[in-house]
Amino acid sequence: AEQQQGTWTVRKAIMSRSARVLMEGWVRVPGDCF
């Protein structure tokens, strides 16, 4: 259970990080287009 919890934490951190990068990309791209 602990190992699964740790894996979930890592996965959650990676998802949040990638989501943050995607959000920054979405914010930057329209700024460059306009």
C-alpha positions as CSV (number, residue, x, y, z in Angstrom):
1,A,0.0,0.0,0.0
2,E,2.8,2.4,0.8
3,Q,4.6,1.7,-2.4
4,Q,1.3,2.3,-4.4
5,Q,0.8,5.5,-2.4
6,G,4.3,6.6,-3.3
7,T,3.8,5.8,-6.9
8,W,0.5,7.7,-6.9
9,T,2.3,10.7,-5.3
10,V,5.0,10.7,-8.0
11,R,2.5,10.2,-10.8
12,K,0.4,13.1,-9.3
13,A,3.5,15.3,-9.1
14,I,4.4,14.5,-12.7
15,M,0.9,15.2,-13.9
16,S,0.7,18.5,-12.1
17,R,4.1,19.5,-13.5
18,S,3.2,18.5,-17.1
19,A,-0.2,20.2,-16.7
20,R,1.6,23.4,-15.5
21,V,3.9,23.3,-18.5
22,L,0.9,22.7,-20.8
23,M,-0.9,25.7,-19.3
24,E,2.2,27.9,-19.7
25,G,2.4,26.7,-23.3
26,W,-1.2,27.6,-23.9
27,V,-0.7,31.0,-22.4
28,R,2.4,31.7,-24.4
29,V,1.3,30.4,-27.8
30,P,-1.7,32.8,-28.1
31,G,0.5,35.7,-27.0
32,D,2.9,34.8,-29.8
33,C,0.1,34.4,-32.4
34,F,-1.6,37.7,-31.8
